[in-house]
Amino acid sequence: MSYLEPLFWLALLKIIWINVLLSGDNAVVIAMACRSLPDKMRRTGMILGAGVAVGMRIVFTAIIAVLLGMPWLRIVGSLALLYIAVDLVVPEAEGEEGGVAAHDSLWRAVGTIAVADLVMSLDNVVAIAAVADGDWTLIIIGLVISIPMIIAGAALIMGLLARFPFLVWAGAALLGWVAGEMFVSDVKVLEYFGEALVHHYEYAAAAAGAVIVLSLGWMMTRLRRGAHSA
């Protein structure tokens, strides 16, 4: 597809728009992972996190056809996402935060973002790859342009998290919801239960994922605080 063709620019706009629409969960992860960083490092963490998110989507687009056909992949991904969601709301152990060097905390945040995006981007890249129709120029340009949009979304969410701490739990519940949806969309689950039954209980599975995250997060938070007071 030529750069001079209107279809090229139309497809580019579609890719940017799709990525912005589908990046709300990534902005939540970036904001939640970076919220505990020192003020001077938050912007660096957000930029690195957004760069990792976009870079991984470019890689995934090349292998998405193979990955999505593999059984158990989405189940494993959903379990990893549940772990990440719970980990984001449970307070750190006493002395842990102060004993971690600043750069370790930064890379830990970026690592959390990378793993979360790894399991959350499988659906996103399908839409992007479909619009691009194999044109790598479109894919890369569209995703790179979307980086500042993801950072802006993360910055907005981070400000809200600082002002309203309960939104951290809402963000974790959102990740649990995504994990529940991902679990039931696995190839093996669809084969075993049938698409009609899975589709009927899709929202129930998503809600169960959110409940699991909130319940585990609440219990582990109480245990951690109980250990601190002992």
C-alpha positions in Angstrom: 0.0 0.0 0.0 1.5 3.3 -1.1 2.0 6.2 1.4 0.2 8.5 -1.2 -3.0 6.4 -1.2 -5.9 7.7 1.0 -6.4 4.1 2.1 -3.0 4.1 3.7 -3.8 7.1 5.9 -7.3 5.8 6.6 -5.9 2.5 7.8 -3.3 4.4 9.9 -6.0 6.4 11.6 -7.9 3.2 12.3 -4.9 1.5 13.9 -4.2 4.6 16.1 -7.9 4.7 17.2 -8.1 1.0 17.9 -5.0 1.1 20.0 -6.2 4.1 22.0 -9.6 2.4 22.6 -8.0 -0.9 23.6 -5.2 0.6 25.8 -7.3 1.7 28.7 -6.3 -1.5 30.6 -2.7 -0.8 29.8 -2.9 2.7 31.1 -4.4 1.3 34.3 -1.5 -1.1 34.7 1.1 1.5 34.0 -0.5 3.9 36.5 -0.8 1.3 39.2 2.7 -0.1 38.8 4.3 3.4 38.9 2.2 5.0 41.6 4.7 4.1 44.4 7.8 5.3 42.6 9.5 8.5 43.7 8.1 11.6 42.0 11.2 12.0 39.9 11.0 8.5 38.5 7.3 8.3 37.8 7.5 9.9 34.3 10.5 7.7 33.4 8.5 4.6 34.5 5.5 5.7 32.5 7.5 6.3 29.4 9.4 3.0 29.7 6.2 1.2 30.5 4.4 2.6 27.5 7.4 1.9 25.2 7.4 -1.7 26.5 3.7 -2.1 25.9 3.9 -0.8 22.3 7.1 -2.7 21.5 5.5 -6.0 22.7 2.5 -5.4 20.6 4.6 -5.1 17.5 6.3 -8.4 18.3 3.0 -10.1 19.1 1.5 -9.0 15.8 4.1 -11.2 14.0 3.3 -14.3 16.0 -0.3 -13.8 16.9 -1.8 -16.3 14.5 0.3 -19.1 16.0 -0.2 -18.0 19.6 -3.9 -17.7 19.5 -4.3 -21.2 18.2 -2.3 -22.7 21.0 -4.4 -24.4 23.7 -3.9 -23.4 27.3 -2.2 -20.1 26.4 -5.1 -17.9 27.5 -5.6 -19.9 30.7 -2.0 -19.4 31.7 -2.2 -15.8 30.8 -5.3 -15.3 32.8 -3.7 -16.8 35.9 -0.6 -14.6 35.5 -2.9 -11.6 35.2 -4.7 -12.5 38.4 -1.4 -12.7 40.2 -0.4 -9.3 38.9 -3.7 -7.7 39.9 -3.5 -9.1 43.5 0.2 -8.1 43.8 -0.7 -4.5 42.9 -3.1 -4.0 45.8 -1.3 -5.9 48.5 1.0 -3.6 50.6 4.7 -4.4 50.6 6.3 -6.2 53.5 7.6 -4.1 56.4 11.0 -2.7 55.4 10.8 -3.9 51.9 10.1 -0.6 50.3 12.8 1.2 52.1 15.3 -1.5 51.4 14.9 -1.5 47.7 17.1 0.8 45.7 15.4 3.4 43.5 16.5 1.8 40.2 15.3 -1.6 41.4 11.9 -0.2 42.1 11.8 1.4 38.7 12.7 -1.8 36.8 10.3 -3.8 39.0 7.5 -1.4 37.9 8.5 -1.8 34.3 8.7 -5.5 34.6 5.2 -5.6 36.1 3.9 -3.6 33.1 5.7 -5.9 30.7 4.2 -9.1 32.1 0.7 -7.6 32.3 0.9 -6.3 28.7 2.2 -9.7 27.6 -1.1 -11.4 28.7 -3.4 -8.5 27.9 -2.4 -7.6 24.4 -3.3 -10.8 22.6 -6.8 -9.5 21.7 -5.6 -6.0 20.9 -3.1 -7.0 18.2 -5.7 -9.1 16.4 -7.6 -5.9 15.5 -4.5 -4.0 14.6 -3.1 -6.8 12.4 -6.5 -7.1 10.6 -6.6 -3.4 9.7 -3.0 -3.3 8.6 -3.4 -6.4 6.4 0.3 -7.3 6.7 1.6 -3.8 6.2 4.4 -3.5 8.8 4.8 0.2 8.1 1.3 0.8 9.2 1.6 -1.4 12.3 4.8 0.2 13.5 3.8 3.9 12.8 0.4 3.4 14.3 1.7 1.9 17.5 4.6 4.4 17.9 2.2 7.3 17.5 0.0 5.9 20.2 2.8 5.9 22.9 2.1 9.5 24.0 -1.6 8.7 24.1 -1.0 5.8 26.5 1.3 7.9 28.7 -1.3 10.7 28.9 -3.9 8.1 29.9 -1.6 6.7 32.5 -0.7 10.1 33.9 -4.4 11.0 34.3 -5.2 7.7 36.0 -2.2 8.1 38.3 -3.4 11.5 39.4 -6.8 9.9 40.2 -5.2 7.0 42.1 -3.2 9.5 44.3 -6.4 11.4 45.1 -8.8 8.5 45.5 -6.8 5.4 46.8 -9.9 3.2 46.5 -9.5 3.4 42.7 -6.5 1.1 43.1 -8.9 -1.7 44.0 -11.1 -0.8 41.2 -8.2 -1.0 38.8 -7.2 -4.4 40.2 -10.9 -5.6 39.8 -10.7 -4.5 36.2 -7.6 -6.6 35.6 -9.4 -9.5 37.3 -12.4 -9.0 34.9 -10.0 -9.2 31.9 -8.4 -12.3 33.3 -11.8 -14.0 33.7 -12.8 -13.2 30.1 -9.4 -14.5 28.9 -9.7 -17.7 30.8 -13.0 -18.8 29.2 -11.9 -17.7 25.7 -9.1 -20.3 25.7 -9.3 -22.9 22.9 -9.5 -25.8 25.3 -12.4 -24.2 27.3 -14.3 -23.5 24.1 -13.8 -27.1 22.9 -14.9 -28.7 26.1 -17.9 -26.5 27.0 -18.9 -25.3 23.5 -19.0 -21.7 22.3 -22.6 -21.2 23.0 -22.3 -22.1 26.7 -19.1 -20.2 27.2 -20.6 -17.1 25.6 -23.6 -17.4 27.9 -21.4 -17.4 31.0 -18.7 -15.0 29.8 -19.8 -12.1 32.0 -20.1 -14.4 35.0 -16.6 -15.7 34.4 -15.3 -12.1 34.1 -17.1 -11.1 37.4 -15.7 -14.2 39.1 -12.2 -13.0 38.1 -12.8 -9.6 39.7 -14.2 -11.2 42.8 -11.2 -13.5 43.1 -8.8 -10.6 42.9 -10.6 -8.5 45.4 -11.0 -11.4 47.9 -7.4 -12.5 47.7 -6.2 -8.9 47.8 -8.3 -8.2 50.9 -7.2 -11.4 52.7 -3.5 -10.9 51.9 -3.7 -7.3 52.9 -5.2 -8.2 56.3 -2.5 -10.9 56.8 0.3 -8.5 55.9 -1.0 -5.8 58.2 -1.5 -8.4 61.0 2.1 -9.5 60.6 3.2 -5.8 60.9 1.3 -5.2 64.1 2.5 -8.5 65.7 
